[in-house]
Amino acid sequence: MVKNELIFEGNEKQVFSTDNPDRVIFRYKDISVAYNNIKRARFIGKGILDNGISSILLAYLNRNGIKTHFIEKVSDDEQLCRRIEIIPLEVIVRNRVAGSLATRLGVEEGFRQGNTIIDLRYNNDELEDPLINEHHAVALGLASYEELQFMVAEARRANELLSDVFHRAGIELVDVKIEFGRATDNGELIISDEISPDTCRLWDEKDGRRLDKDRFRLDLSDVVASYREVLERLQNLNLES
């Protein structure tokens, strides 16, 4: 597969076209952003770690019947993916109440509710990614009711699989943000973004240490060391064997 020109430059990733119109190469950058790009920093080696973690987890979902854009890891910081048409929605699955949700609901962070909470966000930086409901999404033409039902069901299934994997690694999956797109090769709806400490809240099951992007958001230091720890724990599980 030949990498061609840059077709998209995001805050934390670049996307390149290839000699196959239905395939792209994602390159993970060493950049972290938070609070809608208000906070920004560079961490040397972070892109390699994000790529390694996301490659393991997306491949695992593929093998367990949840289709994603991931095809294969092609270098330390790059992966080959199916090209998609982006659906600007985030499906957030919450196993505990953390982050802004705790503030919004007026409960202590880490509150363990009796149900799984599903949030929908409109992925729009100018509007600061507002919470919306399914009716808003349909009204905006982002997805149909049937597609939304499928996305929520797939996000729930992914959350169950990922929660089990992380538990085996001694990590609690507190929440996970999942995005979807329509594959250009056949139009099917698939998971279409990374799954990494940038898109999950991950707490050590023994001591509660945060091993995710909150280390950057909350100025807790050791961002790269924490991401490396997550990668090493996942590698030790030998998920492909």
Secondary structure, 3 states (H helix, E strand, C coil): CCEEEEEEECCCEEEEEECCCCEEEEEECCEEEECCCCEEEECCCHHHHHHHHHHHHHHHHHHCCCCECEEEEEECCEEEEECEEEEEEEEEEECCECCHHHHHHCCCCCECCCCCEEEEEECCHHHCCCEECHHHHHHCCCCCHHHHHHHHHHHHHHHHHHHHHHHHCCEEEEEEEEEEEEECCCCCEEECCCCCCCCEEEEECCCCCECCCHHHHCCCCCHHHHHHHHHHHHHHCCCCC
